[in-house]
């Protein structure tokens, strides 16, 4: 989502049905999407966020290699109200360093 050619960055958004939670599916899919954007598209930065009320999404982003960047207090609106927006990102240099 929201590709930015000038900064060579893109936002990654993830959703999966509850039936498939805690099976590692989203982590593996996210890793492959990150790999695609760095190796095939040539992006420099991939970022994602989750509502503070959903820390499992943050754990998934970390398992996929993303790093916590900060929290925007009351920065997102979801179905259940307004929540903190917890930001994660990975840079191409981080990705390729880990591949070595």
C-alpha positions in Angstrom: 0.0 0.0 0.0 1.1 3.6 -0.5 4.1 3.0 -2.6 6.5 6.0 -2.7 8.9 5.9 -5.6 10.9 8.9 -4.4 11.8 7.3 -1.1 11.5 3.8 -2.6 9.3 2.7 0.3 6.0 0.8 0.6 3.6 0.1 3.4 2.8 -3.5 4.2 -0.7 -4.3 5.5 -1.6 -7.8 6.8 -4.8 -9.4 7.8 -5.7 -13.0 8.3 -8.8 -14.8 9.6 -8.8 -16.0 13.2 -9.0 -19.6 12.0 -5.4 -19.3 10.8 -3.9 -17.4 13.7 -0.8 -18.8 15.5 0.3 -21.1 12.7 3.2 -19.0 11.3 1.4 -18.4 8.0 1.4 -14.6 8.2 5.1 -14.5 9.3 6.1 -16.7 6.3 4.0 -14.7 3.9 5.3 -11.4 5.2 8.9 -12.6 4.8 8.3 -13.5 1.2 6.6 -10.2 0.4 9.6 -8.4 2.0 12.0 -10.5 0.0 10.1 -9.7 -3.2 10.0 -5.9 -2.6 13.7 -5.8 -1.9 15.1 -8.3 -4.4 12.7 -7.9 -7.3 11.2 -4.3 -7.0 14.3 -2.6 -5.5 12.5 -0.9 -2.6 14.7 0.7 0.2 12.2 0.6 3.1 9.1 -1.4 4.0 7.0 -0.3 6.9 3.9 -1.6 8.7 1.9 -0.7 11.8 -0.6 -2.3 14.1 -3.0 -1.1 16.7 -1.5 -1.1 20.2 -4.3 -3.4 21.3 -3.0 -6.1 19.0 0.6 -6.9 20.2 0.5 -10.3 18.3 0.9 -8.3 15.1 4.0 -6.6 16.4 5.5 -10.0 17.3 4.8 -11.2 13.8 6.4 -8.1 12.3 9.5 -8.7 14.4 9.7 -12.4 13.4 9.6 -11.2 9.8 12.7 -9.1 10.4 11.1 -5.7 11.0 12.2 -3.3 13.8 10.1 -1.3 16.1 10.3 2.4 15.2 7.9 4.0 17.7 4.4 4.6 18.7 2.0 7.3 17.6 -0.4 7.8 20.5 -4.0 7.5 19.4 -2.8 7.4 15.8 -5.2 4.9 14.3 -8.9 4.2 14.1 -10.1 0.6 14.0 -13.5 -1.0 14.2 -13.4 -0.8 18.0 -12.2 2.8 18.4 -9.1 4.9 18.4 -5.8 3.2 19.4 -2.1 3.8 19.5 -0.4 3.1 16.2 2.7 1.0 16.6 5.2 1.4 13.8 7.7 -1.1 12.4 10.0 -1.1 9.4 12.9 -2.9 7.7 15.5 -1.3 5.4 17.1 -3.0 2.4 20.5 -2.8 4.2 19.1 -4.7 7.2 17.6 -7.3 4.9 20.7 -7.9 2.8 23.0 -7.9 5.9 20.9 -10.7 7.4 21.1 -12.7 4.1 24.9 -12.9 4.3 
